[in-house]
Amino acid sequence: MTSDTTSGFRDLLTQQIRHEFTASQQYIAIAVWFDDKDLPRLAAHFYAQSVEERNHAMMIVQYVLDRDWPVSIPGVDEVKNDFASITEPIALALAQEKTVTDQIEAIFRAARDAGDVLGEQFMLWFLKEQVEEVASMNTLLTVAERCKDESDWFQIEEHLARETVGDGGADASAPEAAGGAL
């Protein structure tokens, strides 16, 4: 396998680092919006999601370093800070997770097309993770849609207190993150 056959895969990994850091920043913006609305469990949930997305970016960075490929840390895209309803930031998060799933699938396919079995193996964990992320965010959006009235918002907080939405704990099969996972 030559450098040319893996270049598409490597380029997509580099782009994904940016996407993951942007997702991290978007989740911070969502968390701050919930914090401002005095919804501490929703805020904590999205602060934790932000750290998780940062860790995903750093996992990719570590993988690129381990493969002895050049790595550069990109800036991030713009994030949305203002929302009109409680469902809007959660719907944005769900759409973001679906987009990331499409991106991860494309990276996996690029590794396969390049005959890079190490790349395929690396991306399998991310595919599994995305199934969990989309399902978790979909559940949270469903609950939020039932509580559109501002007086019902605390029911979402109660749901997060009862359930482990998106909090599967440490995954021993997760790739190492550059600098260590937060």
N, C-alpha and C positions, 0 to 999 in steps of 0.2 A: 504494500500500500504506500503510495507516494504522498508527498505533501500536497500535491495538486488534487488528489482524490479526496482528501479530507478538508480541503479549504472551505467548501460550502458548509460543512458541519461546523468547522471552527468559527466561521463568520456568524452563523446562527447562534452559537454559544455566546459569542461576544455581544450580539444584539440582546440575548436573553438576560445577560447581566444587567443591562440598562432597564429592561422590562421589569425585572425583579426589584431593582432599586426604586423604580418609579412606583411599582405596586406598594412597596414599603412606605413611601412618602404619601401615597394616596390614602393608605390605611391610617397614617398619623392624622391626616386632615379629617378623615371620618371620625376618628377617636376624639379629636378636639371638638368637633361639632357636637358629639354626644356629651362630652364633658361640659360644654357650655350649656347644654340643656339639662344638666344635673341628672344624668343617667350614667352612674358610675360603672355599672356592670357592662353596659354596651361600650362605654369608653375603654374599659380595661380589655374587653374582648378584642377591640380593634387595635389597641396599642400592642397587644400580644401578637396579633396577625401581622402587624408591621415588623416586629422583630423576626417573625418566622420568614417573611419575604426577604428581609435583609440576609438572614441565614441562608436562604436558597441561593441568593446572588453569590454569597461567599463560598458556598459549596461548589458552584460552577467555577469561581476563581481558583479554588484549590485544585479542582480537576484539571484546569488548563495549565496551572503551574506544574502539576504532577506529570502531565504529558510533555512538558518542556516546550510549550508553545508560548508565543508572546501574548501577554495580557495587558490590557489597558482598562482603567476604570472610567466609565463614561459618566456624563452628567445624567440628569433625569428629565423626563418630559414634564409638562405642566400638570398640575393636579387640580381637582375641583374642591373648593372649600365651602361653598354655600349650597344648601339644600332646602327645598320647600316643604318636605314632609319627612317623617321618620322612615318611610319605606325607600325614599330616593337614595340615600347613601348605601343602604343594604342592597338595593337593586343594582347600583353601580358596582358594588363589590362582587356580586354574583356575575355580572357581565364581564368584569375584569377576570374572574377566575375561569370563565368559559373561554375567554380570549387566550389566557395563559395555557389552557389545555390544548387549544389549537396550535399554539406556538411550540409546546413541548412535543406534540405529535409530529410536527414538521421537523424538529431537530432529530427526533428518533428516526424518522424516515431518511433524513440526510445521512445519518450515521450508517443506516442499513444500505443505502444506495452507494456509499463510499466503501462498503465492506469493512467498516470499522466496528468490529465486535465489542471492543472495549467501550466505545462510545454508546453503542446500543445498550450494553449492560448498565452503564452509568445512568442513562436516561430512563431505564425501567422504574427506578425508585420514584422519579418525578412523575411518571405516568400514574403510578399508584397513589401518590400524594394528591394529584389533581382530582382523582375520583372522590377522595375524601373531602377536599376543599370545596368542590362544587356542591356535593351533597349537603355539607354543613351549612354553606351560605344559602342554599335553597331552603333548607329547614328554617333558618333564621328569618328569611324573607317571608315565608308562609306565616310564621307566627306574627311578624310585624304587620302583615296585611290584615290580620284579624284584629289588630289593635291600632287602627289608623287614628282614632279619636285620641287627642292628647291626654284625656283622662285615663286612657287604657295603657299608656306607654309603660307604666310600671309593671304590667303583666309580662312584658318582654324581659324586664329586669328579673322578675321572678322565674321566668323560664330559664334564663341563663344561670340563675342560682341553683336550679334543680338539675339541669342537664349539663352534659359536658360537650357542648356544641363546639366542634373544632378543636377540642383539647384532648388529643389522644395521648399526651405525655411524650416523653422522650422515645424516639424510635432507634433502636440499636442498629437497624439496617441502614440508617441515613448516612449519606456520604459525609466525610469530614468537611468542615467549613474552614476556610483560611482564617487564621487567627483564633479559631475556636468559635463554636456556636454561642450565641448570647442566650 
